[in-house]
Amino acid sequence: MLKEWHMDEHARGRRKVGIYGSRLVISAIGASLQQNPALDVQVFEEPLPGIAEEPEAARPDVIVFDMAAAPPQFAIPLINANPAITLIGVDLARNEMLVLSGRQYPLLTAEDLAGAIQTLQLPTHAPIVMGHV
């Protein structure tokens, strides 16, 4: 069972962040995030507790996980069961994070799909510079 975030007066108004995993890298990220006064951070070990069974007020807003350690089948079922939760996978070996949102859009036509694609903030890539090695 997750801690009662909604009962903690000190945490009211702060973003609820769950840190998933037990590896040193994710523990260090959790410790760093706990220093931010705008965040209420809870670390949970593997396996991930049954978040879908928890009352909505007890669920985190965001779950941060180590992409190198999380089982590959973990993200999509979790976000399908909890579309309000944003998942952030961190990959420190590549200095990247992957943000997965359960935000849903109606899809009735190809124009709906095109509209959703057009609203996405696509990454800008640095130009490839060819040079002599």
C-alpha positions as CSV (number, residue, x, y, z in Angstrom):
1,M,0.0,0.0,0.0
2,L,1.2,3.5,-0.8
3,K,1.6,6.1,1.8
4,E,-1.4,8.4,2.3
5,W,-0.2,11.3,0.3
6,H,-3.6,13.1,0.5
7,M,-3.5,13.0,4.4
8,D,-0.2,14.8,4.7
9,E,-0.8,18.5,5.3
10,H,2.8,19.3,4.6
11,A,2.6,17.8,1.2
12,R,-0.6,19.4,0.1
13,G,-0.2,21.1,-3.3
14,R,3.1,19.4,-4.0
15,R,3.5,17.1,-7.0
16,K,3.4,13.4,-5.9
17,V,6.4,11.6,-7.4
18,G,7.0,7.8,-7.1
19,I,10.5,6.5,-7.6
20,Y,10.4,2.9,-8.8
21,G,13.4,0.7,-8.4
22,S,16.2,-0.3,-6.1
23,R,19.3,0.3,-8.1
24,L,21.8,2.9,-6.8
25,V,21.2,5.2,-9.7
26,I,17.4,5.5,-9.1
27,S,18.0,5.8,-5.4
28,A,20.3,8.8,-6.0
29,I,17.7,10.4,-8.3
30,G,15.1,9.9,-5.6
31,A,17.3,11.4,-2.9
32,S,18.0,14.4,-5.2
33,L,14.3,14.9,-6.0
34,Q,13.4,14.8,-2.3
35,Q,15.4,18.0,-1.8
36,N,13.0,19.9,-4.1
37,P,10.3,21.5,-1.9
38,A,7.7,21.3,-4.7
39,L,7.8,17.5,-4.8
40,D,6.5,14.9,-2.4
41,V,8.7,11.9,-3.2
42,Q,8.0,8.3,-2.2
43,V,10.4,5.5,-3.1
44,F,9.0,2.0,-3.7
45,E,11.0,-1.1,-4.3
46,E,10.2,-3.7,-6.9
47,P,7.7,-5.1,-7.6
48,L,5.6,-2.0,-8.1
49,P,2.7,-2.0,-5.7
50,G,-0.9,-2.3,-7.0
51,I,-1.3,1.3,-7.9
52,A,-4.5,0.6,-9.9
53,E,-6.2,-0.7,-6.7
54,E,-5.2,2.4,-4.7
55,P,-7.6,5.4,-4.3
56,E,-6.8,8.1,-6.8
57,A,-5.6,10.5,-4.1
58,A,-3.0,7.9,-3.0
59,R,-1.6,7.5,-6.5
60,P,1.5,9.4,-7.6
61,D,1.2,12.0,-10.3
62,V,4.5,10.9,-11.8
63,I,6.6,7.7,-11.6
64,V,10.3,7.9,-12.3
65,F,12.0,4.7,-13.2
66,D,15.4,3.4,-14.5
67,M,14.9,2.3,-18.1
68,A,17.9,-0.1,-17.8
69,A,16.4,-1.9,-14.8
70,A,12.6,-1.9,-15.4
71,P,11.1,-5.0,-17.0
72,P,10.1,-4.1,-20.6
73,Q,6.5,-5.1,-20.0
74,F,6.0,-2.7,-17.1
75,A,5.2,0.7,-18.7
76,I,2.3,0.2,-21.1
77,P,0.0,-1.9,-18.9
78,L,0.7,0.6,-16.0
79,I,-0.1,3.6,-18.0
80,N,-3.2,1.9,-19.6
81,A,-4.5,1.2,-16.1
82,N,-3.6,4.6,-14.8
83,P,-3.8,7.2,-17.6
84,A,-3.5,10.1,-15.2
85,I,0.0,9.0,-14.2
86,T,3.0,10.2,-16.2
87,L,5.9,7.8,-16.5
88,I,9.5,9.2,-16.8
89,G,12.1,6.7,-17.7
90,V,15.7,7.8,-17.1
91,D,18.7,6.5,-19.0
92,L,21.8,8.0,-17.5
93,A,24.1,6.0,-19.8
94,R,22.6,8.1,-22.7
95,N,21.7,11.2,-20.7
96,E,18.1,10.9,-21.8
97,M,14.7,10.6,-20.3
98,L,11.6,9.2,-21.9
99,V,8.2,10.7,-20.9
100,L,5.2,8.5,-21.4
101,S,1.8,10.0,-20.9
102,G,-1.6,8.3,-20.7
103,R,-3.3,11.3,-22.2
104,Q,-5.9,10.1,-24.6
105,Y,-7.4,11.7,-27.6
106,P,-10.5,10.8,-29.6
107,L,-9.6,8.9,-32.8
108,L,-12.5,8.9,-35.2
109,T,-10.8,9.9,-38.4
110,A,-7.3,10.2,-40.0
111,E,-7.7,14.0,-39.5
112,D,-7.9,13.3,-35.7
113,L,-4.7,11.4,-35.9
114,A,-3.0,14.1,-38.0
115,G,-4.1,16.7,-35.6
116,A,-2.7,14.8,-32.6
117,I,0.6,14.4,-34.5
118,Q,0.8,18.1,-35.3
119,T,0.3,19.1,-31.6
120,L,3.2,17.0,-30.4
121,Q,6.4,18.8,-29.4
122,L,8.9,17.0,-31.5
123,P,12.6,17.1,-30.5
124,T,14.9,19.3,-32.4
125,H,18.0,17.5,-33.6
126,A,21.3,19.1,-33.9
127,P,22.6,19.0,-37.5
128,I,25.0,16.3,-38.4
129,V,28.3,17.8,-39.2
130,M,30.6,15.8,-41.4
131,G,34.2,16.2,-40.8
132,H,37.6,14.6,-41.0
133,V,38.5,12.1,-38.3
